Amino acid sequence: MAVPVAFFALFFAYPVTAIVGRGLKAEGDWQFGRIGEVLSRPDILDVLWFTTWQAFASTALTLLIALPGAYVFARFDFPGKQVLRAVVTVPFVLPTVVVGTAFLALLGRGGLLDELWGVRLDTTVWAILLAHVFFNYAVVVRTVGGLWSQLDPRQEEAARVLGAGRFAAFRRVTLPALAPAVAAAALMVFLFTFTSFGVVQILGGPAYSTLEVEIYRQTAQLLDLPTAAVLTLVQFAAVGGILAVHAATVRRRERALKLVDPAQTSRRPRGPGQWALLGGVLLTALLLILLPLGVLVERSLDGAAGPGGYGFGYYEALQSVGAGGSSTFLVPPLEAVGNSLRYALVATLIALVIGGLAAAALTRRAGRLVRGFDALLMLPLGVSAVTVGFGFLITLDKPPLDLRTSWILVPLAQALVGVPFVVRTMLPVLRAVDDRLREAAAVLGASPLRAWREVDLPLVRRAVLVAAGFAFAVSLGEFGATVFIARPDNPTLPVAVARLLGRSGELNYGQAMALSTILMLVCAVSLLLLERIRTDRSGEF
């Protein structure tokens, strides 16, 4: 456990603490009065209120739309089910910048709705809510549907034999069993939407700002570190509370239920009602998930060969610097693809080492301290990535850790986000390994390292590949920290997309769509490969 603790202490706790200290210290003394001053400002209260209510609204809307999908995937068997499961999961691994860009192409100026009916929803809260549902649909389907598929349907059937109606049997038998999974999914959706950055930054415009967006604005644009520090503490406290409740619901879900093989619970739909439900879920997947992604691809080709035509002109423009008179980049934007792949590969390796060691330590130890460490590993998913990125710049600037000009800064920041996925993927598999196998290896003289290599690794190899895939996908799309630390001559794909969208002109817009399409395809291919190798025990994600 020493290596993961040291890694998180040096590259997470130290930068975050330093940035908060700079904001709340004056002449060596802590100025806690600034907390009250900041939190009493009307503009900050508006940000806190919007952050909270949009997270609640996004969570409720996601549950409303995704729970029928969870039931369909849990109980129905139909052609193309595995492909559809992979398709609905694609948005979850997409960078938020791509999600924002896709919905901008659908709902924004010159988007599909604007062209057909003159309707624009960008810079409205509806665009943000729909994008959040798009992004988190798979969280509910995976978390709730995964448990639902393992609940024995005979319990509900027995209740109906005893006279309970269909709804009463569901309410008294199935719903209590599903409650921990629904709560866990709702908490994760709330966490992701509460800390939303890229989606709000692109779709919300200046009228809407979450805590994460406001931290970025106060840090990068206004250089107001005291306000940024206070907002970071508020977000840290909120995320800590959410993760504590989430951990409790997960433990309850693991302890309380006796589960069956999912293959025993799924069957072909029967009757017009079930076929209509399946059709509704397929229509939802088409409109909510495939339509925005399809429009994104179409916009990357639209007009590239002249008015009204389609071509690869925007993709070709990515190969040159200053195409169309733009000076957005010091290098051809297409180089961002190679940069992102290299950074993501290094970040994946770091995340696998740190996350694998952490998962192994959590498997072999128990107690309150270990559970606390388990929860701390999830903090990078919720703590402001903007704070981490800016913290890197002001802390890792002196020997022996003068890394400000080093390329390794980007993979380190990306690995912080990848480690929680590695831990959550590998931990259930490692806990399923029989301890007697390790004990037998030790009796035969194997060291702990060799026992892990000879016993655990062969059993968890597939889970390691799944963990690597998730770490690669989330590293590829990391934006909040990378936007601070990526060098102008080595931009990543999300940073390049954001820069292009920040400049006017049809060519810049088209290139942003093209880069987003490339990023989407890379993430989608990674996920499809994961679906082929993942196991039923391959963690929560």
Secondary structure, DSSP 8 states (H G I E B T S, - for coil): -HHHHHHHIIIIIHHHHHHHHHHHEETTEE-THHHHHHHTSHHHHHHHHHHHHHHHHHHHHHHHHHHHHHHHHHHB--TTHHHHHHHHHHHHHS-HHHHHHHHHHHHSTTSHHHHHH----TTSHHHHHHHHHHHHHHHHHHHHHHHHTTS-HHHHHHHHHTT--HHHHIIIIIHHHHHHHHHHHHHHHHHHHHT--HHHHHHTGGG---HHHHHHIIIIIS--HHHHHHHHHHHHHHHHHHHHHHHHHHHHHHHH-----GGGT-B---HHHHHHHHHHHHHHIIIIIIHHHHHHHHHHHBTTTSTT-B-SHHHHHTTSTTGGG--S-SS-TTHHHHHHHHHHHHHHHHHHHHHHHHHHHHHH--SHHHHHHHHHTTGGGTS-HHHHHHHHHHHSEETTEE-TT-TTHHHHHHHHHHHHHHHHHHHHHHHTS-HHHHHHHHHTT--HHHHIIIIIHHHHHHHHHHHHHHHHHHHHH--TTHHHHS-TTS--HHHHHHHHHTS-SHHHHHHHHHHHHHHHHHHHHHHHHHHHH--TTS---
